[in-house]
Amino acid sequence: MSEWSFLKNSISATDFTIDCRSQSSYEEATVKGAYHFPFIKKAYGSDVESEKKVLGHLKGIQEKLEQDNKTNVLVLDEGMGMFASKMVYLLRALGLKEVYMLSKKFPSDTDMEPGSKIFDFEPIDKLPPNYKLSGIVNKAFMEKNLTRLQIFDTRTKEEYDGKIPRMTNPEQGTLCGRLPGAFLWDWRSFYDSEGNVVDRVLFTKRLQSFPFMPERTTVLYDYNGARSCLPALMLKEVGYQDVHTYQGSWFEWRRSSLPKQAVSIFGSENKTISAPRVGGTDRKKP
């Protein structure tokens, strides 16, 4: 059993269970009574309309939780996957405290049934006054504070180096690159060879190789706001006091006129093109 507090190693009848696998896998067989919310697989920007969509989904899940008279949420995936951690992070950002990720491979030792509880929700009409999901920042925040942030890029080295725009199904003609000043911390390093989340001791040891300070504002991003959520949960637990994810991530940033590094167009030649830089140097994992 992992010592991470956001992981849980068993499923209880009192849990509100969410299956973050593909919809086809869910419909074929899932944990008895589990829900599926397709929005978690999608990429969103951080503009007002995107925020209204995301908040609409999260509020919808919260209402289902209340209707079922449940307090604990357990999220599962094929393994301890990136979409499960994204769901955990977003629901905790909404203010739900008892939200956990299943700390083992997709279970076959429990009651299974074809999945049928699939829900999509409408965007909310208007964001509440002073609206903010805890631990999540938008593009405006990134633009304003870019040179003052500790930034982790949790994609692969190929994405970080500007060779491919995203890890899976990269499209020809898509802009590659990274946010200026970001350190590379490949998301795959958060798992061991069996697909389990690495223990806290090893995580902390690796973290010490970065010249980052726990008290400074730290932002993590990836391509669509999924891979960065697990390390954000981990950083919070080992003492980083001001941790955020940029949910718009490269999906949103690449479409803006804001500074970028290692920029290229993905295609047959994938030639690097010039782009503005911040700080004058590229920062990589030591």
Secondary structure, DSSP 4 states (H G I P E B T S, - for coil): ----TTEESS--TTEEEEE-S-HHHHHH-EETT-EE-GGGGS---SSHHHHHHHHHHHHHHHHHHHHTT--EEEEE-SSS-HHHHHHHHHHHHHT---EEEE-SSSPSSS-EE---EE---PPPSSPPTT---TTEE-HHHHHHHGGG-EEEE-S-HHHHTTS-SSSSSPPTT-EEEE-TTPEE--GGGGB-TTSPBPPHHHHHHHHTTS---TTS-EEEE-SSSSTTHHHHHHHHHTT-SSEEEETTHHHHHTTSSS--EEEEE-SSS--B-----SSSS-----
